[in-house]
Amino acid sequence: MNLNRSKNTPQAEKKSNLPDYYAASRSADVAKRYSPQNNPALHENLNLSVDAEKKKKPHRGRGGMLLILLLFFVFFTPFRTTVLVLGIDARPDQGWTGRSDTMIITTIPPVLPQVKMLSIPRDLWVTIPGYADNRINVAHFFAEAEKAGSGPQAAARTVEVNFNIKVPYTVRIRFDGFRDIVDAMGGVNITLSETMSGLDAGTHHLDGTQALAFVRDRETSDDFFRQKRGQMFISAAIKKMINPLNWFRVPAVAAAVSNTLQSDIPAWLYPRVAYSLAFSAIKGFDSQTISRDYVTSYLTDQGAQVLLPNWDLINPLVKSIFR
């Protein structure tokens, strides 16, 4: 008996009679149903490797949401940003040792990009921590004369104590450097509704020297008008620099600023501050001053003419700005 089964036996023929596409499709179906990617739990239990990239697909929407939240936090910071701007009157050979003849409390409320400014008269008679009562503009001078670099914080601390607000950041600029910045900008146009500081009503183009004389003039007006002129010039200068036609001047302005301006504002707040300044330059700054109605002229025992603050009027004004 021949025990060798012929290839042509009925059983063999039965296998061979299956269509070719059936075997191929069944094999593909098995591979599909039992691939590691379609059965990750099974293959992990069997200690088989699974392609991690195919096992878990990234959530594309999550990255976009994080980006939106980051941009919102940068440009619409959910807390107040307050900066004390100081204009320092010091000779070139004195470094930063000088009085802060310009003092502007600048604040940006939470979320909103509206910049609010409150100018403080330099002769305001206040308590200076560590130095008793004196004009508010000497706080910077006293501290800077004792220790270089301490002037801004001493001025900010004086504002905090007397106005009962938090001033975490400062910016100080030397008046002689102010002239260089304006010249790097190519000058600034000022539009006046009335005669002011020797200039007739209308639009005037001021270079650095003329701009410095305009913001510091006290001969044809008093310190109260000077506060308004300072705010007016800041608004005009920012409007000019946000115009794309003037962006080619940015490198020269940045160089001039780096030589004459110091600030402790952290870099992560730059976008917030820049956006708020640009927005307010277009929509309008909320500018306030401590006018003569809020103070009383007084002659000290040493013969100094100063301004006594009327806190019953000043405090509500400050609260309206910081509410």
QUITA-V760082 format. One record per residue. RES is the residue in one small letter. PHI is phi in radians with two decimals (999 if undefined). D_LAST is the distance of its C-alpha to the last C-alpha in Angstrom with 2 decimals. Layout:
RES,PHI,D_LAST
RES,PHI,D_LAST
This chain:
m,999,110.10
n,-1.55,107.48
l,-1.43,104.28
n,-1.31,102.29
r,-1.43,100.17
s,-1.29,100.46
k,-1.14,97.44
n,-1.73,98.86
t,-1.19,98.78
p,-1.00,97.19
q,-1.14,94.21
a,-1.13,93.53
e,-1.14,93.97
k,-1.06,91.48
k,-1.16,88.78
s,-1.27,89.60
n,-1.36,89.51
l,-1.16,85.65
p,-1.05,83.88
d,-1.11,82.29
y,-1.19,78.93
y,-1.15,78.70
a,-1.11,78.84
a,-1.16,76.36
s,-1.19,73.84
r,-1.14,74.21
s,-1.14,73.65
a,-1.16,70.50
d,-1.15,69.21
v,-1.10,69.79
a,-1.08,68.05
k,-1.20,65.09
r,-1.26,64.80
y,-2.06,65.24
s,-1.30,63.41
p,-1.00,61.07
q,-1.24,58.08
n,-1.52,58.79
n,-2.34,59.66
p,-1.11,57.38
a,-1.10,57.62
l,-1.06,61.43
h,-1.33,61.79
e,-1.19,59.35
n,-1.13,61.48
l,-1.55,64.50
n,1.04,62.82
l,-1.68,63.04
s,-1.34,60.56
v,-2.23,58.12
d,-1.14,56.36
a,-1.10,52.76
e,-1.16,51.43
k,-1.47,53.18
k,-1.15,52.56
k,-2.37,48.75
k,-1.46,47.20
p,-1.21,43.71
h,-1.56,40.84
r,-1.16,39.94
g,-1.15,36.89
r,-1.15,35.28
g,-1.11,35.21
g,-1.14,33.59
m,-1.15,30.83
l,-1.11,30.15
l,-1.13,30.04
i,-1.09,27.52
l,-1.12,25.23
l,-1.13,25.71
l,-1.11,24.91
f,-1.10,21.74
f,-1.15,20.63
v,-1.23,21.66
f,-1.61,20.20
f,-2.25,17.18
t,-0.92,16.22
p,-1.39,14.23
f,-2.55,12.18
r,-1.26,10.27
t,-2.10,12.92
t,-2.13,12.82
v,-2.29,16.11
l,-1.69,17.66
v,-1.65,20.30
l,-2.11,23.35
g,-1.78,26.35
i,-1.72,29.26
d,-1.66,32.22
a,-2.48,35.11
r,-1.29,38.69
p,-0.96,40.00
d,-1.44,42.14
q,-1.76,39.25
g,1.15,37.33
w,-1.77,33.64
t,-1.38,34.41
g,-2.93,32.77
r,-1.40,30.02
s,-1.62,26.65
d,-1.27,27.08
t,-2.11,24.14
m,-2.39,20.75
i,-2.24,17.76
i,-1.40,14.45
t,-2.00,13.83
t,-2.37,11.00
i,-2.07,11.13
p,-1.21,8.45
p,-1.01,10.31
v,1.23,13.29
l,-1.21,12.58
p,-1.62,14.69
q,-1.34,13.02
v,-1.53,13.23
k,-2.01,11.32
m,-2.24,13.48
l,-2.29,13.77
s,-1.52,17.44
i,-1.93,18.77
p,-1.12,22.26
r,-1.15,24.79
d,-1.62,26.46
l,-1.11,23.53
w,-1.55,25.17
v,-2.40,23.30
t,-1.51,24.32
i,-1.82,25.31
p,-0.91,25.79
g,1.56,29.55
y,-2.33,30.51
a,1.14,29.62
d,-1.49,28.23
n,-3.00,28.59
r,-1.10,27.15
i,-1.17,24.10
n,-1.33,26.00
v,-1.60,28.74
a,-1.02,26.75
h,-1.11,27.51
f,-1.09,31.08
f,-1.03,31.95
a,-1.18,30.84
e,-1.17,32.36
a,-1.16,35.59
e,-1.43,35.97
k,-2.59,35.03
a,-1.05,34.66
g,1.63,31.46
s,-1.61,29.48
g,-1.02,28.04
p,-1.02,24.79
q,-1.18,23.76
a,-1.14,24.77
a,-1.14,22.64
a,-1.11,19.58
r,-1.12,20.37
t,-1.10,20.72
v,-1.12,17.26
e,-1.05,15.88
v,-1.15,18.07
n,-1.53,17.40
f,-1.77,13.71
n,0.99,12.83
i,-2.36,11.04
k,-1.66,12.81
v,-2.21,14.87
p,-1.36,17.19
y,-2.23,18.88
t,-2.40,20.78
v,-2.36,22.97
r,-2.24,25.73
i,-2.39,28.29
r,-1.41,31.46
f,-1.12,32.20
d,-1.18,35.71
g,-1.30,34.48
f,-0.99,32.05
r,-1.06,35.24
d,-1.17,36.71
i,-1.14,33.72
v,-1.11,33.86
d,-1.12,37.62
a,-1.13,37.26
m,-1.36,35.07
g,1.42,37.94
g,1.51,36.05
v,-2.40,33.12
n,-1.55,33.28
i,-2.07,31.31
t,-1.89,31.34
l,-1.92,31.17
s,-1.53,31.04
e,-2.65,32.76
t,-1.09,34.85
m,-2.68,32.92
s,0.91,34.26
g,1.43,37.78
l,-1.90,36.95
d,-1.27,37.73
a,-1.05,35.53
g,2.29,35.78
t,-1.76,35.37
h,-2.25,36.44
h,-1.70,37.07
l,-1.91,36.24
d,-1.48,37.75
g,-1.05,36.46
t,-1.15,38.10
q,-1.17,37.06
a,-1.15,33.44
l,-1.11,33.31
a,-1.13,34.89
f,-1.16,32.44
v,-1.37,29.22
r,-1.85,30.87
d,-1.02,32.82
r,-2.27,32.77
e,-1.34,36.27
t,-1.71,35.63
s,-2.74,32.14
d,-1.91,29.83
d,-1.19,26.95
f,-1.22,24.38
f,-1.20,26.07
r,-1.12,26.36
q,-1.03,22.60
k,-1.15,22.54
r,-1.15,25.61
g,-1.10,24.19
q,-1.13,21.23
m,-1.07,23.80
f,-1.22,26.12
i,-1.00,23.68
s,-1.08,22.93
a,-1.14,26.71
a,-1.15,27.70
i,-1.17,25.49
k,-1.02,26.77
k,-1.16,30.25
m,-1.36,30.01
i,-1.50,28.61
n,-1.30,31.70
p,-0.95,34.30
l,-1.14,37.00
n,-1.85,35.67
w,-1.17,35.25
f,-1.15,38.70
r,-1.48,37.26
v,-0.97,34.84
p,-1.00,37.42
a,-1.18,38.12
v,-1.15,34.46
a,-1.07,33.78
a,-1.13,36.76
a,-1.14,35.64
v,-1.11,32.11
s,-1.10,33.65
n,-1.53,35.74
t,-2.38,33.15
l,-2.21,29.69
q,-2.26,28.47
s,-2.64,25.39
d,-1.97,24.46
i,-1.19,22.23
p,-1.15,23.90
a,-1.06,25.95
w,-1.21,24.37
l,-1.60,21.11
y,-0.96,23.20
p,-1.03,23.21
r,-1.08,19.44
v,-1.17,19.06
a,-1.10,22.11
y,-1.10,21.16
s,-1.16,17.70
l,-1.13,19.48
a,-1.12,22.21
f,-1.05,20.06
s,-1.26,18.14
a,-1.13,21.52
i,-1.45,22.87
k,-1.45,20.09
g,1.95,18.82
f,-1.34,16.33
d,-1.58,13.36
s,-1.80,15.06
q,-2.28,14.44
t,-2.34,16.88
i,-1.53,17.57
s,-1.42,20.43
r,-1.14,23.51
d,-1.26,22.17
y,-1.74,19.77
v,-2.40,22.68
t,-2.27,26.28
s,-1.16,29.18
y,-2.61,31.17
l,-1.87,34.37
t,-1.30,34.68
d,-1.10,37.99
q,-1.53,38.68
g,1.54,38.38
a,-1.54,35.08
q,-1.51,33.01
v,-2.28,29.34
l,-2.11,26.12
l,-1.47,24.91
p,-1.31,21.14
n,-1.73,20.12
w,-1.18,17.22
d,-1.13,16.96
l,-1.70,15.87
i,-1.24,14.18
n,-1.03,11.76
p,-1.08,10.12
l,-1.11,10.08
v,-1.10,8.47
k,-1.11,5.62
s,-1.15,5.42
i,-1.39,5.81
f,-1.79,3.81
r,-1.28,0.00
